[in-house]
Amino acid sequence: MPITNTLYYAQVAAGIWADWVQVINVSGEISKVLAVARNRDGVILWSADKALSPYQGWVIPVEPASRQQDLSLVVTSDKAIVGERHCHNGTEVLAFPGASIEMGTVGRRLFFPEIIAECLDVFIAFNINDAEANVSVIVRDSNGTTVKTFSNKLGPMGSWVFSDNEIGKVTGTIEVISDQLIVTERHLHYQGTYHPNGVAIGQLGQVIDP
C-alpha cells in the first residue's frame, strides 16, 4: 500500500460546517508533524506542530483560524502518516483521506467521471507548489461533447473554488488540467426530485496524467 509523509486538504470549511482533520503516525518511531493552513491566496494564517508516538493520532486544532474563511491545509511528517477529514452540516457529511502523490490523488490532469445537472456541484483546486499554476477546466456532456471551458491562474499554494455558476447545469464530466501539480476535490450536494436534500458526497479527482 502506498504511504506518504505529506497530506493535502484543499479545504477546511468555515461558517455552518463543522470540519476536522486527524492524522495518525503509522510508523514504529516518534514522528514530528507540522500542519500549515493557508487562505485562498496562499497566505499562511495558522500553523502548529506536534510529536506523535507510534500510532498516536492528532486532531489538528485549526478551527479557530477557519471560523471566518475557508482554508487549505498541508500536513507534513518525517515519518509515514495517514489522515482523514470529516466535514459536517446536519445530515451532509464530506469525507476525505487527504490527497498525496503516493496515493495517486495529486497530478496535472485530474478527472471527475460525473457531474449532475439537477444537483449542486462545488470543486476546489489547490496549487501545491511555490510557483503559479495555470488551471483549465473542461466541461463535457454525457456524450463526450465539450460544453464549456474556463480557466484561472492560482498563486503559489493558492486555491480556487468553482461551481455550477461557472460549470452551468450539465450532466457529464469535468476535467481539470494544470501546468503544476494540483489537488482537486468535488462536493456533490444532492437536490431535486430523485435526489433528496441533506445528502452530500466528497470525491478527489482521479489522476490521468501525473
C-alpha positions as CSV (number, residue, x, y, z in Angstrom):
1,M,0.0,0.0,0.0
2,P,1.4,3.5,-0.8
3,I,2.4,5.5,2.2
4,T,3.2,9.2,2.4
5,N,4.6,11.8,4.8
6,T,2.6,14.7,3.2
7,L,-1.2,15.1,3.0
8,Y,-3.0,17.9,1.2
9,Y,-6.5,19.1,2.1
10,A,-7.9,21.7,-0.4
11,Q,-10.4,22.9,2.2
12,V,-11.1,23.2,5.9
13,A,-14.6,24.8,5.8
14,A,-15.8,27.8,7.6
15,G,-19.3,29.0,8.6
16,I,-22.0,26.5,9.4
17,W,-19.8,23.5,8.5
18,A,-18.1,21.6,11.4
19,D,-14.8,20.4,10.0
20,W,-11.9,18.4,11.5
21,V,-8.8,16.6,10.3
22,Q,-7.0,13.9,12.1
23,V,-3.6,12.3,11.2
24,I,-2.0,9.2,12.6
25,N,1.7,8.3,12.8
26,V,1.8,4.8,11.3
27,S,5.5,4.2,11.8
28,G,7.2,2.5,14.7
29,E,9.1,5.7,15.7
30,I,8.2,9.1,17.1
31,S,7.2,11.4,14.3
32,K,7.5,15.2,14.0
33,V,4.3,16.5,12.4
34,L,3.7,20.1,11.0
35,A,0.3,21.4,10.0
36,V,0.0,24.7,7.9
37,A,-3.2,26.4,7.0
38,R,-3.5,29.0,4.2
39,N,-6.1,31.2,2.8
40,R,-7.2,31.1,-0.9
41,D,-4.3,33.4,-1.8
42,G,-1.8,31.0,-0.3
43,V,-1.0,33.2,2.7
44,I,-0.2,31.3,5.9
45,L,-2.7,32.1,8.6
46,W,-2.0,29.3,11.1
47,S,0.4,26.5,11.9
48,A,1.2,24.1,14.6
49,D,3.4,21.1,15.2
50,K,3.3,18.0,17.4
51,A,5.4,15.0,18.2
52,L,3.4,11.8,17.8
53,S,4.3,8.4,19.3
54,P,3.8,5.3,17.1
55,Y,0.2,5.0,16.1
56,Q,-0.8,8.1,18.1
57,G,-3.4,10.4,16.5
58,W,-3.6,14.2,16.4
59,V,-6.9,16.1,15.7
60,I,-5.4,19.2,14.2
61,P,-6.8,22.3,16.1
62,V,-7.1,24.6,13.0
63,E,-10.7,25.6,13.7
64,P,-10.0,29.0,15.4
65,A,-8.3,30.1,12.2
66,S,-11.0,28.7,9.9
67,R,-14.1,30.1,11.6
68,Q,-14.3,33.2,9.3
69,Q,-13.0,31.8,6.0
70,D,-12.2,28.5,4.2
71,L,-8.6,27.4,4.4
72,S,-6.3,24.8,2.8
73,L,-4.3,22.5,5.0
74,V,-0.9,20.8,4.4
75,V,0.3,18.2,6.9
76,T,3.9,17.0,6.7
77,S,5.8,14.5,8.8
78,D,9.2,13.0,9.0
79,K,7.6,9.6,9.2
80,A,4.7,7.9,7.4
81,I,1.2,9.2,8.2
82,V,-2.4,8.6,7.3
83,G,-5.2,11.0,7.7
84,E,-8.9,11.7,7.4
85,R,-11.2,14.7,7.2
86,H,-14.8,14.9,8.2
87,C,-16.9,17.9,7.3
88,H,-20.4,18.0,8.8
89,N,-23.5,20.2,8.2
90,G,-26.6,18.4,9.5
91,T,-27.0,15.2,7.7
92,E,-24.5,16.2,5.0
93,V,-21.0,14.7,5.6
94,L,-18.0,15.1,3.3
95,A,-15.1,12.7,4.0
96,F,-11.6,12.9,2.5
97,P,-8.5,10.9,3.4
98,G,-6.2,13.7,2.2
99,A,-4.5,13.8,-1.1
100,S,-1.0,12.7,-1.8
101,I,1.4,11.9,-4.7
102,E,1.9,8.4,-3.5
103,M,-1.9,7.6,-3.4
104,G,-2.4,9.0,-6.9
105,T,-4.5,11.9,-6.0
106,V,-2.1,14.7,-6.9
107,G,-1.3,15.4,-10.6
108,R,-1.5,17.8,-13.5
109,R,-4.6,16.2,-15.1
110,L,-7.5,15.2,-12.9
111,F,-10.8,13.7,-14.0
112,F,-14.2,13.5,-12.4
113,P,-16.5,11.0,-14.1
114,E,-19.7,12.6,-13.1
115,I,-21.5,16.0,-12.7
116,I,-25.3,16.1,-12.4
117,A,-27.4,19.0,-13.8
118,E,-30.1,19.0,-11.1
119,C,-27.6,18.8,-8.1
120,L,-25.2,21.3,-6.8
121,D,-21.5,20.6,-7.6
122,V,-18.7,22.5,-6.0
123,F,-15.0,22.0,-6.9
124,I,-11.8,23.2,-5.2
125,A,-8.5,23.2,-7.0
126,F,-5.4,23.6,-4.8
127,N,-2.0,24.5,-6.2
128,I,0.5,22.7,-4.0
129,N,3.6,24.4,-5.5
130,D,5.7,27.5,-4.8
131,A,5.1,28.7,-8.4
132,E,2.0,29.9,-10.2
133,A,-0.3,27.3,-11.7
134,N,-2.4,27.9,-14.9
135,V,-5.5,25.7,-14.4
136,S,-8.1,25.0,-17.1
137,V,-11.4,23.2,-16.7
138,I,-13.2,21.3,-19.5
139,V,-16.9,20.5,-19.1
140,R,-18.3,17.7,-21.2
141,D,-21.8,16.3,-21.6
142,S,-22.6,12.6,-21.3
143,N,-21.8,12.1,-24.9
144,G,-18.3,13.5,-24.5
145,T,-19.0,16.8,-26.3
146,T,-17.3,19.8,-24.9
147,V,-19.9,22.2,-23.5
148,K,-17.7,24.8,-21.8
149,T,-14.1,25.7,-20.9
150,F,-12.8,28.2,-18.5
151,S,-9.5,28.8,-16.6
152,N,-7.8,30.6,-13.8
153,K,-4.3,31.4,-12.5
154,L,-3.5,30.2,-9.0
155,G,-0.8,31.8,-7.0
156,P,1.8,29.7,-5.1
157,M,-0.1,27.4,-2.6
158,G,-3.3,29.2,-3.7
159,S,-6.7,27.6,-4.2
160,W,-9.8,28.2,-6.3
161,V,-13.5,27.4,-5.9
162,F,-15.7,26.9,-8.9
163,S,-19.2,25.5,-9.0
164,D,-22.4,25.4,-11.1
165,N,-22.1,29.2,-11.6
166,E,-19.2,28.5,-13.9
167,I,-20.0,25.0,-15.0
168,G,-23.6,25.5,-15.9
169,K,-26.3,22.9,-15.5
170,V,-24.7,20.0,-17.2
171,T,-24.8,16.2,-16.7
172,G,-21.5,14.8,-17.8
173,T,-17.8,15.0,-16.7
174,I,-15.2,17.5,-15.5
175,E,-11.5,17.5,-16.5
176,V,-9.0,19.8,-14.7
177,I,-5.7,20.4,-16.3
178,S,-2.7,22.3,-14.8
179,D,0.9,23.1,-15.6
180,Q,1.8,22.4,-12.0
181,L,0.8,19.7,-9.5
182,I,-2.6,20.3,-8.1
183,V,-5.2,18.7,-5.8
184,T,-8.9,19.0,-6.7
185,E,-11.9,17.9,-4.7
186,R,-15.6,17.8,-5.5
187,H,-18.5,18.3,-3.2
188,L,-21.8,16.9,-4.6
189,H,-24.9,18.2,-2.8
190,Y,-28.0,16.2,-3.8
191,Q,-31.1,18.2,-4.8
192,G,-34.2,17.6,-6.8
193,T,-36.9,15.1,-7.3
194,Y,-34.8,12.0,-7.3
195,H,-32.1,13.2,-5.0
196,P,-33.3,14.2,-1.6
197,N,-31.8,17.2,0.1
198,G,-29.5,16.5,3.1
199,V,-27.0,14.2,1.3
200,A,-23.5,15.1,0.2
201,I,-20.6,13.2,-1.4
202,G,-17.0,14.2,-1.4
203,Q,-14.5,13.0,-4.1
204,L,-10.9,13.6,-5.0
205,G,-10.1,13.9,-8.7
206,Q,-8.7,10.8,-10.4
207,V,-5.2,11.4,-11.8
208,I,-5.0,10.6,-15.5
209,D,-1.7,12.4,-16.0
210,P,0.7,12.6,-13.0
